[in-house]
């Protein structure tokens, strides 16, 4: 299903929320968005006051997802969170050059995966979250793809409820969906062009 940027709920003028304060990324925007059938990726601002950690949502409406929670952020950020502690959900993000973001080192386009839970050797502290972000600089123009997969149920009850958040410049977007074991129901793929 294609959703044009004009159809998304956008809140302009959220102010600069970039770590370096330069305002870089203020004018980048997604276009040619493709989401799984029946899914809508919408503005993810939930004005609840304080930021809630590890929910993949911009709770305080400043354009940043889960800031102050130990996750890195950048002008591009992809976050997935889920409640079923036993389940292993993976976030796989490829940059404009087609490189997959890994925990070992950043792609040539600057994407880096700083959380791979629950595999991170205890570094996740029981929080079910995975995070990929742009390490700095400008985002490469081109096509980006994020795939959210249920790798194993691990004793959790199906379906597993998942929240997916994306930050592009000063805006954040999100959606919720369910994943279950089995072909065609164990993953969701999202694509957009910068």
GROMACS elastic network, one bead per residue, 0.5 to 0.9 nm:
[ bonds ]
;  ai    aj funct       b0    kb
    1    33     6  0.84085   500
    1    34     6  0.57909   500
    1    35     6  0.58143   500
    1    36     6  0.64361   500
    1    37     6  0.54143   500
    1    38     6  0.70578   500
    1    39     6  0.78095   500
    1    40     6  0.88363   500
    2    32     6  0.68613   500
    2    33     6  0.57839   500
    2    35     6  0.67415   500
    2    37     6  0.89713   500
    3     6     6  0.83142   500
    3     7     6  0.67124   500
    3     8     6  0.77285   500
    3    31     6  0.85691   500
    3    32     6  0.70919   500
    3    33     6  0.55672   500
    3    34     6  0.64845   500
    3    35     6  0.76614   500
    3    40     6  0.76177   500
    3    41     6  0.82552   500
    4     7     6  0.55552   500
    4     8     6  0.71835   500
    4    30     6  0.89020   500
    4    31     6  0.65359   500
    4    32     6  0.62221   500
    4    33     6  0.63885   500
    4    34     6  0.88579   500
    5     8     6  0.53601   500
    5     9     6  0.85478   500
    5    10     6  0.86834   500
    5    29     6  0.82517   500
    5    30     6  0.67235   500
    5    31     6  0.57998   500
    5    32     6  0.75809   500
    5    33     6  0.73694   500
    6     9     6  0.79170   500
    6    10     6  0.83230   500
    7    10     6  0.86665   500
    7    42     6  0.87169   500
    8    40     6  0.84351   500
    8    41     6  0.73547   500
    8    42     6  0.53746   500
    8    43     6  0.65838   500
    8   173     6  0.89684   500
    9    42     6  0.58022   500
    9    43     6  0.51281   500
    9    44     6  0.86811   500
    9   173     6  0.89869   500
   10    42     6  0.79313   500
   10    43     6  0.57110   500
   10   171     6  0.77026   500
   10   173     6  0.89751   500
   11    14     6  0.69977   500
   11    43     6  0.75122   500
   11    45     6  0.84345   500
   11   171     6  0.76619   500
   12    15     6  0.85296   500
   12   170     6  0.87168   500
   12   171     6  0.81369   500
   13    16     6  0.85033   500
   13   170     6  0.85402   500
   14    17     6  0.80229   500
   14    61     6  0.75795   500
   14    62     6  0.59938   500
   14    63     6  0.67280   500
   14   170     6  0.69063   500
   14   171     6  0.78034   500
   15    23     6  0.88539   500
   15    26     6  0.88694   500
   15    62     6  0.73861   500
   15    63     6  0.83449   500
   15   170     6  0.74579   500
   16    19     6  0.88234   500
   16    21     6  0.67231   500
   16    22     6  0.81366   500
   16    23     6  0.58163   500
   16    24     6  0.87887   500
   16    26     6  0.74698   500
   16    62     6  0.82968   500
   16    63     6  0.84696   500
   16   170     6  0.67684   500
   17    20     6  0.86513   500
   17    21     6  0.71022   500
   17    23     6  0.79261   500
   17    62     6  0.65171   500
   17    63     6  0.66137   500
   17    64     6  0.68825   500
   17   169     6  0.88756   500
   17   170     6  0.66042   500
   18    21     6  0.53394   500
   18    22     6  0.72222   500
   18    23     6  0.65462   500
   18    24     6  0.75319   500
   18    25     6  0.82986   500
   18    26     6  0.89274   500
   18    63     6  0.89825   500
   18    64     6  0.82872   500
   18    73     6  0.84076   500
   18    74     6  0.69232   500
   18    75     6  0.69302   500
   18   169     6  0.82500   500
   18   170     6  0.76596   500
   19    22     6  0.82446   500
   19    73     6  0.79650   500
   19    74     6  0.73738   500
   19    75     6  0.89941   500
   20    23     6  0.78803   500
   20    24     6  0.85670   500
   21    24     6  0.79126   500
   22    25     6  0.88531   500
   23    26     6  0.57063   500
   23    27     6  0.89268   500
   23   169     6  0.89344   500
   23   170     6  0.89259   500
   24    27     6  0.78065   500
   24    28     6  0.87702   500
   24    75     6  0.76407   500
   24   137     6  0.81029   500
   24   138     6  0.72610   500
   24   169     6  0.77329   500
   25    28     6  0.53236   500
   25    29     6  0.86562   500
   25    75     6  0.57450   500
   25    76     6  0.85499   500
   25   138     6  0.70409   500
   25   139     6  0.77507   500
   25   168     6  0.76653   500
   25   170     6  0.70674   500
   26    29     6  0.85760   500
   26    75     6  0.83636   500
   26   168     6  0.87172   500
   26   169     6  0.52030   500
   26   170     6  0.57847   500
   26   171     6  0.87443   500
   27   169     6  0.68636   500
   27   170     6  0.83093   500
   28    75     6  0.87155   500
   28   139     6  0.83805   500
   28   168     6  0.67809   500
   28   169     6  0.56493   500
   28   170     6  0.84318   500
   28   194     6  0.68689   500
   29   168     6  0.64262   500
   29   169     6  0.70601   500
   29   171     6  0.85750   500
   29   193     6  0.83963   500
   29   194     6  0.61151   500
   30    33     6  0.68893   500
   30   168     6  0.72325   500
   30   192     6  0.59478   500
   30   193     6  0.56791   500
   30   194     6  0.52169   500
   31   192     6  0.58665   500
   31   193     6  0.52731   500
   31   194     6  0.64294   500
   32   191     6  0.78846   500
   32   192     6  0.54799   500
   32   193     6  0.59233   500
   32   194     6  0.87644   500
   33    41     6  0.87151   500
   33   190     6  0.75127   500
   33   191     6  0.57039   500
   33   193     6  0.70194   500
   34    37     6  0.89086   500
   34   189     6  0.82156   500
   34   190     6  0.56935   500
   34   191     6  0.50726   500
   34   192     6  0.62991   500
   35    38     6  0.79662   500
   35    39     6  0.60246   500
   35    40     6  0.68984   500
   35    41     6  0.72488   500
   35   188     6  0.79827   500
   35   189     6  0.65278   500
   35   191     6  0.67226   500
   35   192     6  0.88244   500
   36    39     6  0.55415   500
   36    40     6  0.82876   500
   36   188     6  0.60812   500
   36   189     6  0.62043   500
   36   190     6  0.67818   500
   37    40     6  0.86960   500
   39   175     6  0.76610   500
   39   176     6  0.86040   500
   39   177     6  0.81145   500
   40   174     6  0.85119   500
   40   175     6  0.67478   500
   41    44     6  0.85001   500
   41   165     6  0.88043   500
   41   173     6  0.61685   500
   41   174     6  0.55607   500
   41   175     6  0.54319   500
   41   176     6  0.88949   500
   42   172     6  0.84104   500
   42   173     6  0.51793   500
   42   174     6  0.57546   500
   42   175     6  0.68299   500
   43    46     6  0.89460   500
   43   171     6  0.74454   500
   43   172     6  0.60038   500
   43   174     6  0.64528   500
   43   175     6  0.89327   500
   44    57     6  0.60614   500
   44    58     6  0.58748   500
   44    59     6  0.79341   500
   44    61     6  0.79330   500
   44    63     6  0.84754   500
   44    65     6  0.89124   500
   44   165     6  0.75483   500
   44   166     6  0.86090   500
   44   171     6  0.81840   500
   44   172     6  0.54480   500
   44   175     6  0.78543   500
   45    48     6  0.89116   500
   45    57     6  0.71529   500
   45    58     6  0.52149   500
   45    59     6  0.59562   500
   45    60     6  0.69851   500
   45    62     6  0.79430   500
   45    63     6  0.75555   500
   45   171     6  0.86924   500
   45   172     6  0.70828   500
   45   173     6  0.76135   500
   45   174     6  0.86462   500
   46    49     6  0.84502   500
   46    57     6  0.75076   500
   46    58     6  0.63859   500
   46    60     6  0.65231   500
   46    61     6  0.62943   500
   47    50     6  0.83949   500
   47    58     6  0.83330   500
   47    59     6  0.57245   500
   47    60     6  0.53119   500
   47    61     6  0.58369   500
   48    51     6  0.77122   500
   48    52     6  0.88714   500
   48    59     6  0.57019   500
   48    60     6  0.60306   500
   48    61     6  0.84027   500
   49    59     6  0.67946   500
   49    60     6  0.51330   500
   49    61     6  0.83027   500
   50    59     6  0.65312   500
   50    60     6  0.55270   500
   51    57     6  0.83926   500
   51    58     6  0.68977   500
   51    60     6  0.53072   500
   51    61     6  0.86480   500
   51    65     6  0.82889   500
   51    66     6  0.63584   500
   51    67     6  0.71306   500
   51    68     6  0.78752   500
   51    69     6  0.86102   500
   52    55     6  0.66441   500
   52    56     6  0.88318   500
   52    57     6  0.79008   500
   52    58     6  0.82160   500
   52    59     6  0.63078   500
   52    60     6  0.84283   500
   52    66     6  0.65902   500
   52    67     6  0.87200   500
   52    69     6  0.81807   500
   53    56     6  0.78416   500
   53    57     6  0.85883   500
   53    65     6  0.87994   500
   53    66     6  0.53171   500
   53    67     6  0.76908   500
   53    68     6  0.77854   500
   53    69     6  0.54336   500
   53    70     6  0.87787   500
   54    57     6  0.81358   500
   54    65     6  0.89449   500
   54    66     6  0.62626   500
   54    69     6  0.72574   500
   54    71     6  0.87581   500
   54    79     6  0.87863   500
   54    80     6  0.84695   500
   54    81     6  0.62201   500
   54    82     6  0.85410   500
   54   127     6  0.68388   500
   54   128     6  0.72978   500
   54   129     6  0.61442   500
   55    58     6  0.85825   500
   55    59     6  0.88896   500
   55    65     6  0.85666   500
   55    66     6  0.71642   500
   55    79     6  0.86441   500
   55    80     6  0.78201   500
   55    81     6  0.55820   500
   55    82     6  0.76005   500
   55    83     6  0.89504   500
   55   128     6  0.89975   500
   55   129     6  0.79373   500
   55   163     6  0.68750   500
   55   164     6  0.86171   500
   55   165     6  0.86999   500
   56    59     6  0.89635   500
   56    65     6  0.60463   500
   56    66     6  0.63091   500
   56    78     6  0.84961   500
   56    79     6  0.54888   500
   56    80     6  0.58340   500
   56    81     6  0.57883   500
   56    82     6  0.89802   500
   56   129     6  0.80106   500
   56   163     6  0.60612   500
   56   164     6  0.59662   500
   56   165     6  0.50316   500
   56   166     6  0.82192   500
   56   174     6  0.75243   500
   57    60     6  0.88841   500
   57    64     6  0.84166   500
   57    65     6  0.55237   500
   57    66     6  0.66236   500
   57    79     6  0.86179   500
   57   163     6  0.79045   500
   57   164     6  0.79786   500
   57   165     6  0.60752   500
   57   166     6  0.87503   500
   57   172     6  0.79616   500
   57   173     6  0.78938   500
   57   174     6  0.66522   500
   57   175     6  0.89437   500
   58    61     6  0.55473   500
   58    62     6  0.70112   500
   58    63     6  0.63737   500
   58    64     6  0.57996   500
   58    66     6  0.64250   500
   58    67     6  0.84662   500
   58   165     6  0.83015   500
   58   172     6  0.66873   500
   58   173     6  0.81968   500
   58   174     6  0.86415   500
   59    62     6  0.81645   500
   59    64     6  0.87711   500
   59    65     6  0.76991   500
   59    66     6  0.78605   500
   60    63     6  0.81701   500
   60    64     6  0.84533   500
   60    65     6  0.89750   500
   61    64     6  0.75602   500
   61    65     6  0.89580   500
   61   171     6  0.89003   500
   61   172     6  0.85487   500
   62    65     6  0.84602   500
   62   170     6  0.77719   500
   62   171     6  0.80895   500
   62   172     6  0.86846   500
   63   167     6  0.71083   500
   63   168     6  0.86042   500
   63   169     6  0.79529   500
   63   172     6  0.52692   500
   63   173     6  0.88828   500
   64    67     6  0.61790   500
   64    73     6  0.73794   500
   64    74     6  0.85470   500
   64    75     6  0.89259   500
   64    77     6  0.86405   500
   64   167     6  0.66883   500
   64   170     6  0.72908   500
   64   171     6  0.74507   500
   64   172     6  0.65656   500
   65    71     6  0.87852   500
   65    73     6  0.76250   500
   65    77     6  0.79475   500
   65    78     6  0.87513   500
   65    79     6  0.77835   500
   65   165     6  0.72651   500
   65   166     6  0.78307   500
   65   167     6  0.69666   500
   65   172     6  0.70165   500
   66    69     6  0.57763   500
   66    70     6  0.82399   500
   66    71     6  0.68886   500
   66    72     6  0.88669   500
   66    73     6  0.85962   500
   66    79     6  0.87912   500
   67    70     6  0.72337   500
   67    71     6  0.66026   500
   67    72     6  0.75970   500
   67    73     6  0.73580   500
   68    71     6  0.72814   500
   68    72     6  0.88903   500
   69    72     6  0.86159   500
   71   114     6  0.75247   500
   71   115     6  0.79538   500
   71   131     6  0.70276   500
   72    77     6  0.84714   500
   72   114     6  0.72848   500
   72   131     6  0.77254   500
   72   132     6  0.81784   500
   72   133     6  0.68099   500
   72   134     6  0.89636   500
   72   135     6  0.85362   500
   73    76     6  0.74038   500
   73    77     6  0.59651   500
   73    78     6  0.88817   500
   73   131     6  0.85934   500
   73   132     6  0.81600   500
   73   133     6  0.56223   500
   73   134     6  0.72111   500
   73   135     6  0.79183   500
   73   167     6  0.85958   500
   74    77     6  0.59056   500
   74   133     6  0.55850   500
   74   134     6  0.50625   500
   74   135     6  0.63464   500
   74   136     6  0.66203   500
   74   167     6  0.80463   500
   74   168     6  0.86121   500
   74   169     6  0.80889   500
   75   133     6  0.77109   500
   75   134     6  0.63862   500
   75   135     6  0.86860   500
   75   136     6  0.78151   500
   75   137     6  0.86438   500
   75   138     6  0.79699   500
   75   139     6  0.74335   500
   75   167     6  0.67471   500
   75   168     6  0.57258   500
   75   170     6  0.71565   500
   76   111     6  0.82922   500
   76   132     6  0.82735   500
   76   133     6  0.55628   500
   76   134     6  0.52313   500
   76   135     6  0.87217   500
   76   139     6  0.71876   500
   76   166     6  0.73849   500
   76   167     6  0.53474   500
   76   169     6  0.64331   500
   77   111     6  0.86586   500
   77   131     6  0.72445   500
   77   132     6  0.56626   500
   77   134     6  0.64350   500
   77   165     6  0.79614   500
   77   166     6  0.55742   500
   77   168     6  0.69038   500
   77   172     6  0.88113   500
   78    91     6  0.82858   500
   78    93     6  0.78715   500
   78   130     6  0.82299   500
   78   131     6  0.57819   500
   78   132     6  0.50988   500
   78   133     6  0.62560   500
   78   146     6  0.79164   500
   78   164     6  0.75152   500
   78   165     6  0.57939   500
   78   167     6  0.64986   500
   79    91     6  0.77556   500
   79   129     6  0.70437   500
   79   130     6  0.57224   500
   79   132     6  0.64988   500
   79   133     6  0.85251   500
   79   163     6  0.81590   500
   79   164     6  0.58023   500
   79   165     6  0.50267   500
   79   166     6  0.64041   500
   79   167     6  0.86366   500
   80    89     6  0.82474   500
   80    90     6  0.81396   500
   80    91     6  0.66914   500
   80   128     6  0.82663   500
   80   129     6  0.55751   500
   80   130     6  0.53790   500
   80   131     6  0.67088   500
   80   148     6  0.76809   500
   80   162     6  0.69307   500
   80   163     6  0.56469   500
   80   165     6  0.62936   500
   80   166     6  0.89077   500
   81    89     6  0.83582   500
   81   127     6  0.83187   500
   81   128     6  0.56049   500
   81   130     6  0.66994   500
   81   131     6  0.89444   500
   81   161     6  0.87675   500
   81   162     6  0.58517   500
   81   163     6  0.52799   500
   81   164     6  0.66641   500
   81   165     6  0.85929   500
   82    85     6  0.76764   500
   82    87     6  0.84063   500
   82    89     6  0.77541   500
   82   127     6  0.86872   500
   82   128     6  0.56689   500
   82   129     6  0.68068   500
   82   160     6  0.72266   500
   82   161     6  0.59892   500
   82   163     6  0.62784   500
   82   164     6  0.89456   500
   83    86     6  0.89312   500
   83    87     6  0.85957   500
   83   127     6  0.86488   500
   83   128     6  0.67775   500
   83   160     6  0.75628   500
   83   161     6  0.67716   500
   83   162     6  0.73932   500
   84    87     6  0.55999   500
   84    88     6  0.86223   500
   84   128     6  0.77888   500
   84   153     6  0.87058   500
   84   156     6  0.60087   500
   84   157     6  0.78384   500
   84   160     6  0.64415   500
   84   161     6  0.76901   500
   85    88     6  0.80152   500
   85   118     6  0.84496   500
   85   126     6  0.72834   500
   85   127     6  0.77277   500
   85   128     6  0.64150   500
   85   154     6  0.87826   500
   85   156     6  0.74614   500
   86   118     6  0.86665   500
   86   152     6  0.85863   500
   86   153     6  0.67179   500
   86   154     6  0.50578   500
   86   155     6  0.59735   500
   86   156     6  0.54275   500
   87   118     6  0.84601   500
   87   128     6  0.86096   500
   87   150     6  0.74676   500
   87   151     6  0.77648   500
   87   152     6  0.58442   500
   87   154     6  0.51428   500
   87   155     6  0.71946   500
   87   156     6  0.58615   500
   87   157     6  0.87794   500
   87   160     6  0.76488   500
   88   117     6  0.72758   500
   88   118     6  0.65475   500
   88   119     6  0.85105   500
   88   128     6  0.83255   500
   88   149     6  0.84607   500
   88   150     6  0.61365   500
   88   151     6  0.54477   500
   88   152     6  0.52920   500
   88   153     6  0.65016   500
   88   154     6  0.72067   500
   89   117     6  0.78182   500
   89   118     6  0.84858   500
   89   128     6  0.82530   500
   89   129     6  0.84543   500
   89   130     6  0.83047   500
   89   148     6  0.69322   500
   89   149     6  0.55245   500
   89   151     6  0.56709   500
   89   152     6  0.73309   500
   89   153     6  0.85847   500
   89   160     6  0.89801   500
   89   162     6  0.85122   500
   89   179     6  0.89846   500
   90   116     6  0.73414   500
   90   117     6  0.78674   500
   90   129     6  0.89823   500
   90   130     6  0.71452   500
   90   147     6  0.79699   500
   90   148     6  0.56804   500
   90   149     6  0.51345   500
   90   150     6  0.64497   500
   90   151     6  0.66317   500
   91   113     6  0.89368   500
   91   116     6  0.80852   500
   91   130     6  0.63205   500
   91   131     6  0.76324   500
   91   132     6  0.80915   500
   91   146     6  0.68891   500
   91   147     6  0.58741   500
   91   149     6  0.66347   500
   92   100     6  0.67828   500
   92   101     6  0.69539   500
   92   102     6  0.84675   500
   92   113     6  0.88761   500
   92   132     6  0.85277   500
   92   145     6  0.80817   500
   92   146     6  0.55858   500
   92   147     6  0.51247   500
   92   148     6  0.64758   500
   92   149     6  0.80849   500
   93    99     6  0.81769   500
   93   100     6  0.56746   500
   93   101     6  0.56958   500
   93   102     6  0.87291   500
   93   111     6  0.83399   500
   93   113     6  0.86216   500
   93   132     6  0.72900   500
   93   144     6  0.73511   500
   93   145     6  0.56449   500
   93   147     6  0.64328   500
   93   148     6  0.87795   500
   94    97     6  0.76609   500
   94    98     6  0.52739   500
   94    99     6  0.50658   500
   94   101     6  0.60718   500
   94   107     6  0.88137   500
   94   111     6  0.82774   500
   94   143     6  0.86264   500
   94   144     6  0.58451   500
   94   145     6  0.52971   500
   94   146     6  0.65185   500
   94   147     6  0.87674   500
   95    98     6  0.52176   500
   95    99     6  0.54903   500
   95   100     6  0.66532   500
   95   101     6  0.74543   500
   95   107     6  0.76821   500
   95   108     6  0.88040   500
   95   109     6  0.65942   500
   95   110     6  0.84500   500
   95   111     6  0.69636   500
   95   140     6  0.79251   500
   95   142     6  0.79868   500
   95   143     6  0.70002   500
   95   144     6  0.50115   500
   95   145     6  0.69049   500
   95   146     6  0.89425   500
   96    99     6  0.74971   500
   96   109     6  0.73400   500
   96   139     6  0.88966   500
   96   140     6  0.62485   500
   96   141     6  0.65074   500
   96   144     6  0.53340   500
   96   145     6  0.83405   500
   96   193     6  0.82845   500
   96   194     6  0.85974   500
   97   107     6  0.88262   500
   97   108     6  0.80327   500
   97   109     6  0.71654   500
   97   140     6  0.83509   500
   97   142     6  0.76608   500
   97   143     6  0.80269   500
   97   144     6  0.85433   500
   98   143     6  0.82390   500
   98   144     6  0.78120   500
   98   145     6  0.84905   500
   99   107     6  0.61541   500
   99   108     6  0.77479   500
   99   109     6  0.81404   500
   99   111     6  0.88120   500
  100   107     6  0.70341   500
  100   111     6  0.82941   500
  100   112     6  0.89561   500
  101   104     6  0.88168   500
  101   105     6  0.78791   500
  101   106     6  0.64294   500
  101   107     6  0.59131   500
  101   110     6  0.85915   500
  101   111     6  0.55797   500
  101   112     6  0.52519   500
  101   113     6  0.56641   500
  101   132     6  0.70913   500
  101   133     6  0.88431   500
  102   105     6  0.60738   500
  102   106     6  0.66789   500
  102   107     6  0.76226   500
  102   111     6  0.81402   500
  102   112     6  0.59471   500
  102   113     6  0.51422   500
  102   114     6  0.80735   500
  102   116     6  0.89688   500
  102   132     6  0.85048   500
  103   106     6  0.75830   500
  103   112     6  0.63565   500
  103   114     6  0.57316   500
  103   115     6  0.72398   500
  103   116     6  0.74247   500
  103   132     6  0.89542   500
  104   112     6  0.81954   500
  104   113     6  0.80764   500
  104   114     6  0.88645   500
  105   111     6  0.86052   500
  105   112     6  0.64253   500
  105   113     6  0.81033   500
  106   109     6  0.75759   500
  106   110     6  0.52623   500
  106   111     6  0.52035   500
  106   113     6  0.75899   500
  106   134     6  0.85040   500
  106   135     6  0.75388   500
  107   110     6  0.50772   500
  107   111     6  0.52976   500
  107   112     6  0.66437   500
  108   111     6  0.76659   500
  109   134     6  0.80335   500
  109   135     6  0.89823   500
  109   138     6  0.88304   500
  109   139     6  0.72507   500
  109   140     6  0.62657   500
  110   133     6  0.80910   500
  110   134     6  0.53126   500
  110   135     6  0.53397   500
  110   136     6  0.67586   500
  110   137     6  0.78248   500
  110   138     6  0.87587   500
  110   139     6  0.78773   500
  110   140     6  0.86630   500
  111   132     6  0.65585   500
  111   133     6  0.54664   500
  111   135     6  0.60858   500
  111   136     6  0.87242   500
  112   131     6  0.84142   500
  112   132     6  0.54423   500
  112   133     6  0.55778   500
  112   134     6  0.63813   500
  112   135     6  0.65138   500
  113   116     6  0.72412   500
  113   130     6  0.76487   500
  113   131     6  0.57749   500
  113   133     6  0.66128   500
  114   130     6  0.74942   500
  114   131     6  0.58364   500
  114   132     6  0.62031   500
  114   133     6  0.78211   500
  115   118     6  0.86742   500
  115   119     6  0.87695   500
  115   120     6  0.68648   500
  115   123     6  0.81454   500
  115   124     6  0.72295   500
  115   129     6  0.69772   500
  115   131     6  0.52802   500
  115   132     6  0.74825   500
  116   119     6  0.58076   500
  116   120     6  0.55195   500
  116   124     6  0.79309   500
  116   128     6  0.89901   500
  116   129     6  0.74462   500
  116   130     6  0.52700   500
  116   131     6  0.74676   500
  117   120     6  0.55270   500
  117   121     6  0.85393   500
  117   122     6  0.86150   500
  117   123     6  0.81662   500
  117   124     6  0.59356   500
  117   126     6  0.84137   500
  117   127     6  0.75687   500
  117   128     6  0.59710   500
  117   129     6  0.60138   500
  117   130     6  0.59948   500
  118   121     6  0.75827   500
  118   122     6  0.75594   500
  118   123     6  0.84542   500
  118   124     6  0.64609   500
  118   125     6  0.86828   500
  118   126     6  0.74632   500
  118   127     6  0.79097   500
  118   128     6  0.66719   500
  118   129     6  0.81314   500
  118   130     6  0.88123   500
  119   122     6  0.75011   500
  119   123     6  0.85117   500
  119   124     6  0.81716   500
  120   123     6  0.53296   500
  120   124     6  0.62295   500
  121   124     6  0.76567   500
  122   125     6  0.56915   500
  122   126     6  0.76724   500
  123   126     6  0.83860   500
  124   127     6  0.54144   500
  124   128     6  0.72232   500
  124   129     6  0.76804   500
  125   128     6  0.86634   500
  133   136     6  0.87932   500
  133   167     6  0.88876   500
  134   137     6  0.77936   500
  134   138     6  0.84301   500
  134   139     6  0.72794   500
  136   139     6  0.82232   500
  139   194     6  0.80616   500
  140   143     6  0.89556   500
  140   194     6  0.75004   500
  141   144     6  0.89881   500
  141   193     6  0.72487   500
  141   194     6  0.50064   500
  142   192     6  0.83166   500
  142   193     6  0.52699   500
  142   194     6  0.53771   500
  143   191     6  0.69667   500
  143   192     6  0.57182   500
  143   194     6  0.65664   500
  144   190     6  0.83067   500
  144   191     6  0.55840   500
  144   192     6  0.55190   500
  144   193     6  0.60992   500
  144   194     6  0.77912   500
  145   189     6  0.71160   500
  145   190     6  0.56820   500
  145   192     6  0.67678   500
  145   193     6  0.88912   500
  146   188     6  0.83507   500
  146   189     6  0.57609   500
  146   190     6  0.51772   500
  146   191     6  0.64003   500
  147   187     6  0.68066   500
  147   188     6  0.57103   500
  147   190     6  0.63139   500
  147   191     6  0.87302   500
  148   162     6  0.88839   500
  148   164     6  0.82327   500
  148   179     6  0.89431   500
  148   186     6  0.83844   500
  148   187     6  0.54146   500
  148   188     6  0.53068   500
  148   189     6  0.63985   500
  148   190     6  0.85201   500
  149   152     6  0.89495   500
  149   179     6  0.76605   500
  149   186     6  0.57669   500
  149   188     6  0.66735   500
  149   189     6  0.86613   500
  150   153     6  0.71055   500
  150   160     6  0.81898   500
  150   179     6  0.62695   500
  150   180     6  0.69475   500
  150   181     6  0.69898   500
  150   185     6  0.88018   500
  150   186     6  0.51747   500
  150   187     6  0.61988   500
  151   181     6  0.82428   500
  151   186     6  0.77568   500
  151   187     6  0.88820   500
  152   155     6  0.86565   500
  152   181     6  0.74454   500
  153   156     6  0.54036   500
  153   157     6  0.73517   500
  153   158     6  0.73647   500
  153   159     6  0.89662   500
  153   160     6  0.81149   500
  153   180     6  0.79127   500
  153   181     6  0.71030   500
  154   157     6  0.88152   500
  156   159     6  0.84869   500
  156   160     6  0.76167   500
  157   160     6  0.69051   500
  157   180     6  0.89058   500
  158   161     6  0.85299   500
  158   178     6  0.84868   500
  158   179     6  0.73976   500
  158   180     6  0.54283   500
  158   181     6  0.74731   500
  159   178     6  0.56582   500
  159   179     6  0.53488   500
  159   181     6  0.79795   500
  160   177     6  0.83904   500
  160   178     6  0.53691   500
  160   179     6  0.51935   500
  160   180     6  0.63269   500
  161   176     6  0.71688   500
  161   177     6  0.59289   500
  161   179     6  0.66330   500
  162   175     6  0.84743   500
  162   176     6  0.56422   500
  162   177     6  0.54695   500
  162   178     6  0.58424   500
  162   179     6  0.72984   500
  163   174     6  0.71397   500
  163   175     6  0.59103   500
  163   177     6  0.66388   500
  163   178     6  0.87350   500
  164   173     6  0.83669   500
  164   174     6  0.54576   500
  164   175     6  0.54721   500
  164   176     6  0.62318   500
  164   177     6  0.82205   500
  165   172     6  0.69936   500
  165   173     6  0.56275   500
  165   175     6  0.67209   500
  165   176     6  0.88622   500
  166   171     6  0.84102   500
  166   172     6  0.55556   500
  166   173     6  0.51666   500
  166   174     6  0.62073   500
  167   170     6  0.71106   500
  167   171     6  0.57445   500
  167   173     6  0.63293   500
  167   174     6  0.87836   500
  168   171     6  0.55460   500
  168   172     6  0.62565   500
  168   173     6  0.81989   500
  169   172     6  0.80004   500
  177   188     6  0.86467   500
  178   185     6  0.82137   500
  178   186     6  0.85230   500
  179   185     6  0.57579   500
  179   187     6  0.64620   500
  179   188     6  0.81243   500
  180   183     6  0.88357   500
  180   185     6  0.55172   500
  180   186     6  0.50312   500
  180   187     6  0.82779   500
  181   184     6  0.88575   500
  181   185     6  0.66107   500
  181   186     6  0.52617   500
  182   185     6  0.57875   500
  182   186     6  0.57006   500
  183   186     6  0.60785   500
  183   187     6  0.81908   500
  184   187     6  0.66234   500
  184   188     6  0.83941   500
  185   188     6  0.78100   500
